[in-house]
Amino acid sequence: MLCPEISNFEAPDCSFQVQKLDDEKYLNQNIDYFYYNHLSLKKLTEKLIFDCDYYKVFDLNLTDIIDLKFLCSFVKTGTLTLLSVNTRIDCDNCIGITPTGYLILSVDKDTYQSLGLEGRVSHFTAKIKNRY
């Protein structure tokens, strides 16, 4: 046997800690998912899709979101947190709505100018000035 002392190592200590939790950044959340053999992936996916408070909505346009009926039903009641999926905040046009009702847009220069919006240059690309 080349390494007879290998079985004498103790297991490393496990710890969990939150270094800083910023409640003001609603859209910067992360979910870690650990897959165990005793629970099938299909059953877990069904449970997460159908038995939760979070839903994925397809083909929702910005015009639908700023509609008065939508605003009164979801945004003003405080029951909506919205975030674009499959977008990159530093490259793609994306939208977010915080639980406090703030609409956050991250758009390129062409979209920004075509919408006639008032805003400021994104801090992600402050040197190039092509994101608003």
N, C-alpha and C positions, 0 to 999 in steps of 0.2 A: 504494500500500500504506500503510495507516494505522499499522501497528506493525512496522517493519522489523527491530527488535531482538528480536522475540519468540523467534526460534530460537537466540539466544545464551544463554538461561538454562540453567544446569546442572541435572541431575536432583538432587532432594533426597537427602540421605544416608538410608539405611535402617538401622535398628537394632532390636534386640530385647533387652529386659531384663526381669528379674523383680525387682521392687522388694522384695517380701516374700513368702515362702512359709511358710505356717503349717501344719505337718503335723498339728496337733491338730484342725483343722477339716476333717474328712473329707468332710462333705456340702456344702461350698462349693466345688464344682468347676465349671469352665466348659469347653466344647469349642467352638472356632471352626472352622467348616467353610467352605472356599473351594471353589467349584464351577468347574472348568475344562472347557472344551469337549471336550477329548479323552477324557474319561471320562463315560459316560452316568450320569445320576442313578439310573436303575433298577439298574444294575450296582453302583454304589457303595452304594446302600441294601441290596441283597442281601448284599454283602460285610460290611457293618457289622452286619447282623442275624444272619447265619448263621455268620460266621467271626470270632467275638470272644468275650471272656470276660464280656460284659455282656448281660443279657437283660431284656426287659420282660415282666412277669408280670401278667396281668389277673385281677381278682376275688380277690385274696389278702386274706383277712380277718385282723384282729388275733388272733382265736382260733386261726387256723392258725399264726401266728408264735410264739405262746407255748405251743404244743403241745410236749410233752417230746421227741417223736421229731424234730420240726423243729429244736428247739434243739440236740439232740445231733448231728444230721446236718450242720447248716450253721453255727450261731452258735459253738458250742464248738470247732469245728475251725478257726475263723478264716478261713473262705472266703466270708463274706457281708458285703456292704455293701448296705444297702437304703435307698431313699428314695422317698417318695410322689411321683408325678408328677401334673401338672395340678392342683396345689394351691398355695395361697398361704400361706406360713407365718404371716403376720400376720392371716389371715382364715378359713382353712379348717382342718378337722381333718386333721393329717398325722402321719406316722410316719417315723422313721429308725433305722437300726441302724448303728453305727460298726464298723470292722474289729476293734476291741478288744472288741466284744460289748455295748456300751451301747445300751439302748433309749431313744430320745428321742421323746417325744410332744409335740405342740403342739396343744392342744385348746381348745375354747371352754368357758365356765364351766358350761354345762348338762352337757356330756359329762364334764367333770372331776368334777362333783358326783355324777352318776349312776354313775360307775365307782368312786367312793370312794377315789380315789388320794391319795397324799401327794406334794406337790410345792410349787412356788412360782410366783408370778405371772411371766409372761413379760416379759422386758425390752423386748420390742417394744411392749407396751401397758401399761407400768407405771402410767401416770396413770389409765387407765380401769379397769384390773383386771378385764378380761373374758376374758383368755387365760392359760392355764396350761401 
